[in-house]
Every structure is written in C-alpha cells, then in structure tokens.
Amino acid sequence: MIEKRIVALIEEGIQLLLSRDLDTAYEKVTRAKNMANHEQLPAKEVQGLLLLGKIFQVKSEYSGKKNYGVSAIDYLFDSLKLNEKVNNLPLKIEALIAIGDAYLSQNKTTEVLHKFKEAIAEAEILGDQKYFIKCWNAFSRYHNKKYEFQSALLYAEKALSAAKELGEVPLLIESYRSLGLVYSRQHVFTKILPIYEVVLKFSKETGDIESEVIALNNLAIAYASKSEFKLALENFLASLEKGQEVNFHPNSSRCLVNIGAIFTQLENYEVAIGHYEKVLNEYQEVISLNTKAVLMINMGEIYMKQNKNEEAFATFRKCLEFAKSENYKEFSCLANHHLCEISFNSKEYEQALQYGMDAKNQYDDLGNINGRGNNLIALSKCYLKLNRSQDAIHFAEKGIRFAQEHDDRMGLSDGYKVLSEIYKELGDLESAFDCLHRYTELRDFIFEKKSNQALIDMEIKYETREKEKEIDLLKSVNRYQSLLLEKREQFETQNKQLVQANEELKQFTYAVSHDLREPIRMIESYTQILERGYGETWDKDQREFFDFIADGAQRMRLLLNDLLEFATIGGNSARLEVVEIEKVVEHIKQDLKLKIEESQAKVVCKSLPTLVSQSNLLRLVLQNLISNAIKFRDKEDPIVTITGEESDKMYSISVSDNGIGIASEHQKNIFKIFQRIHAKGQYEGTGIGLALCKKIVQLMNGEISLNSEPGNGTTFTITIPKVNASEKQFAA
C-alpha cells in the first residue's frame, strides 16, 4: 500500500511539474522521497531526487535565482549517487541529461558535452529508442547554444523522425521544439509556423504549459515577420498571460520585447520604448543574455529611425562588445550591419564597408539567416559609392535573390532601387528603368500597407493596454501569493525546526533521567562508602580532594535535576483548580524549613489572593523566588515579603527581599538559562531557576518582571490573567 502511495505521489508530481505548479509539485515529490527513504525503496527515492532536481532547475530559470540552480544540481547528483545501488539506467540517463541542461543554462559547455556523452553511452547499453531521442534532443540544444546549426539541425531531425515512429506525444513535443529552436536561432521564421502549431496542439492536449507558452511566443514571431501584426499581438499577449500564470518571467520579458518590436515596426517609438523600459525595470534578474542583446538591437534601431545617430552608434557598439563577450554571433552580425548603415548615412563609406564585410563574414558562418539580405544590399550601396560597380551589382543581385527566397518585399524594393542606381551610373538606362519599375511596384505595395499601419497601431495599442492591465493584475496576485507562499515556507521551516528541537529535548530528557543520573548516583554512593570506610584515616589534603569529588557529584546531580525539571515543563495540559496562595506559601515554608532556620529568615505574607490556576506550576515559581530571596543575602537576616493585588483582568503576586540586589546591566539576562552573575563558589545554584520561572509564567499566559538596585534588595512580580468561568476545568 505504501509503495502504491509513493508511486501515486510521484505521478502527481510529474504532472504538476508539467503544468508548472512547482510548489505543489515540490510538496508531493518531497513527501514521496521521504516515504521511499523511510520504507527503504531506493529506486523510488532516486526518482524523487531526480524530480526535485528538475523542479529546482525550472525554479532557477523562471526566477533567475542562482541558489535554486545550485539546489537543482545537488539533487541531481544525489540521485546519481543513490542510483549506484539500484543501477536504474533510464533514471540515470535522465539525471545526466538534466545535469547537462543545468550546466547549459550556466554556459558551462565543456561539462554539458561530458554529461550528454555519458547519457548517450548509457542509452546504447539500455537500447531503448525513447532514450536515444532524449539524448539527440539534448545534443541539438548543445549545438544550438554553440551556433553549430547544421549539427543542431541534424540531431533535431533525427530525434523528430524517431519520435514520429514511436508516437509518444511528450517526445514529439520535445523534438518539434528542438527543430523550432534551430530555425528560430537562425531567424528562419518562415519555417517555424507549422512547427509551433504542432507544439501548441500537443502541449494543450498534455497540459505542458511551458511548451504552450513558448509555442505562442514563436507563432507570434512568425506572424510578425510577415507583418501580420494583429495576429502576432494576439499570440504574444496569450503567451504573456499564460506565462504569468506560472511565473515564467523570462518568457514575459521576451514577450514584452517582442511587443515593443511590433510597435517599432509601426513607428510608434514611444510605446515601444515603454515596453523595453518595463523589461529593464521589472525583469532585470531574469532577462536572458539573448533577450538583453535583442533589447539593445531594438533600441538602437529606434534611435536610427529617430535620426539619433550618435545614440544609435553607441548602442550598437555596446551590443557588439556584449555579443562578442558572450559569443552571440547573430547579434554580432546585426550590430555590425547597423554600424555599417550608420557609417554609410554619415558618408563614411570605407568604414561602412568594413562593418558590412565583418557582418557578411559572420553571416557566412551562420548560414542564410534573416538579416543576411539586408547586409548584402548595404554592401552593394557601399560599393556603389566607392565606384566599384561590378561588386555593387554582384551584392545587389545576391541580396535580391535572398529577399525573393524569403518573401522579403522590403528587401526586394531596396535591392531593385540600388540596382537601378547602379545601372543608371553605368549608362544602362533600359536595365535601370526596369529595376526602377519593379521598385515602384513594390513601393506601392509597401506604401499601401503602411497607410493601414496608423489604424492597426491604434487598435493594437488599445488591445495591448487593456490586456496588459489584466496581466499586471494577475502578476500582482501572483506576487501576493508568492509572498504568502514564502511566509508559509518560512513557517513550515520554523515548525520543522521546532519539532526537531522538541524531539531532541525529549531525547535529552531521557538521557538525563536514565543515562546521566545513574553514573552520578553511583559516584555519590561510592564516595559515601569511601568516607565511611576510610574517612578517619585521611589527612588534610586527602579530605580536601575527597570533598571536591563529593561536592562536584552533588552539584552535578542538582544540575541534572534542574535541567530535567526545566525540560519537562511544557504545554498547558495541567488542570486548573482553586489555589489559595497563602496556603501554597505555608507549604513552601515547610519545604524550605531547614534553609529558613539556618539563615534566620522571615517569610511574611500580605493580602494574598485566592485564584484559579495550575497549583503545582505556581508553587514551583514561588518556591524558586522565595529560595533565591533567602540565598542572595549579604549580612542582614533575610526578610521575604509576599504580597498580592487583584484587578478586573489580572492577578499580581510580588516577592520582595532585602538582599544584595541585581545590577541594571544584568537584569535583562537574568531569565536566560544557565545565566549566573556571581562566581560559582559565592552562591550555590545552576542558573536555571529563574529561566524555569519565566517558562512557567509564560505557559500561564502571564509575565514576570523585576525591580532591583544593588544593596537595596529585589522585587519579582508575576502577573497572571484571570480565567473566565467558561474556561475553568476544576479538579474533582
């Protein structure tokens, strides 16, 4: 039965992880792991540790908190270590891939490759196609990160082909995502639309919320690349809203940047910049390096369109340095291309050509990704201005072919315009006119499309504003829930600590009452035997040494008794009864009779009340206070006065003495356990009595305080709330 319960909890945890209910998933899986550990089911415990590692890795990626990433790797390595006992190859492969992915998010590419190679080696031993697919997808992610797109594409296509044969939907989702990621990173947006339509369909069927969110974002990008801005916005906002539901903050930052890019294309720069600033202000901790680079490119493009060339140049230079430091080749291309355009507009044609060629070389490394056509046209313009007509024609024609292949009408129009100017310079007026005619046709189409942008901009701006209000509300609710959850986690942690402390206290109490007191009794017994048998024969030194031993044993016994008493006072389970304080004091005087006679003390009672309380506990408090009043005296005979007062809601009992008093600097620590303010030999005691008094009074919902001056005695006052009649539980 217990094993079935563990399996059920793990299955629930897997589904909750898929739907990104991470906190509930954590609770379920932790319970399963602990039960598996208790029942000695290591395979289930391995699975629990693996899932906890995955949960914390997602938490790390979503929140940007590095400590979650550290916890993720710890759990994953713990699962690998425990797996050595059971040798469960499927779980080992999954752990190795998960560790590799965790390292991938930290850009530790050497460690990533090592773990993925280990995983594929284990998959070959296992011989299960399912785990080959997982490994191939992992290698695709690795090569994508390294800008090795051909290898990434090869692994993604291999994984997808095998996943289609196997027909398992989660593997299909993962494989389609791998393929879509390759094309997205290359900016080949024409190919991602059908891929992410499939991902969206499957993710909705399985409840895979992250895949759904990513599919919506990429579908929006595909629509935006075709200037279908309303469809793009609809999908961006859906992705943003879905992502906020599960606190997928990196996706939120990407969506806002992409929405800003739409407004940039609509030439509504103010709204675009507002979105970019929102990302910088609200998502600084989670914004990915990739998104940061996109943000810089987009901001630079806005500056260019506003003819703020200096700001644009500085932004692209900064982006170029950043892209080089992070080895972000596609952003190096874009930054160099835009630097080429700015230099060209400033009539610095040689410098423009240099930036343009740097961009071209990088595009050559990456392949035919978006932006390559614009770069080719920019180079053609540079060569035209430098009077290198053949080079200008060569690059213009290449740019036009690229634009035709990618259905880029803006690129086509720019290409034909440049080509028309080149042929005009060469005197080939017929070719120049033909190119100009094509350019005009395209410009008419573009002008017609742009004339509708003002209306589209108004509609999109309104829809965006309304939807973002809803999303902001959702975000504030999530933030509130996160705070509540954080507080709950703190309380749970504190409660666990309290439970652990109480358990330790119980164990300690047992040790005190059985293991520690027994050897003390034995020591005292043998000291008595020694004294009776040999005491008369001891000289002065021997007697002194013996007294040290006997006194130490006696002090140890008293200390253990006091500790035991302190530890066992707890709860509020003692029954209430009518207590006459004056009678309680009389009983205490009988118990302390020898001490009172030896010190010639006087114990005086004045106006003591009768109340409803816990008699034994109250007696312990008063006995400690009276005993201390007698003990801490100087030369005068001690006089202890016990008085009482009563108000509508409280009883107050004071114990005053004419003793040595307590200095103000010691008063704040006097109720702490083991807190002694005198040398050991000066006054007997263990430093527990007043701590015990405070603990008991607090259990009665009361307070204890003191008023004292050195040499003028001390007054301790305890106040106890009256018990309502409905709360009284009188003893029979």
Secondary structure, DSSP 8 states (H G I E B T S, - for coil): -HHHHHHHHHHHHHHHHHTT-HHHHHHHHHHHHHHHHHTT-HHHHHHHHHHHHHHHHHHHHHH--HHHHHHHHHHHHHHHHHHHHH--HHHHHHHHHHHHHHHHHTT-HHHHHHHHHHHHHHHHHHT-HHHHHHHHHHHHHHHHHTT-HHHHHHHHHHHHHHHHHH--HHHHHHHHHHHHHHHHHTT-GGGHHHHHHHHHHHHHHHT-HHHHHHHHHHHHHHHHHTT-HHHHHHHHHHHHHHHHHTT-HHHHHHHHHHHHHHHHHTT-HHHHHHHHHHHHHH-TTT--HHHHHHHHHHHHHHHHHTT-HHHHHHHHHHHHHHHHHTT-HHHHHHHHHHHHHHHHHTT-HHHHHHHHHHHHHHHHHH-S-TTHHHHHHHHHHHHHHTT-HHHHHHHHHHHHHHHHHTT-HHHHHHHHHHHHHHHHHHT-HHHHHHHHHHHHHHHHHHHHHHHTHHHHHHHHHHHHHHHHHHHHHHHHHHHHHHHHHHHHHHHHHHHHHHHHHHHHHHHHHHIIIIIIHHHHHHHHHHHHHHHHHHGGG--HHHHHHHHHHHHHHHHHHHHHHHHHHHHH--SS-S-BEEEEHHHHHHHHHHHTHHHHHHHT-EEEEES--EEEE-HHHHHHHHHHHHHHHHHS--SS--EEEEEEEE-SSEEEEEEE--S----HHHHTTTTSTT---S-TTTS---S-HHHHHHHHHHHTT-EEEEEE-TTS-EEEEEEEE---GGG--B--
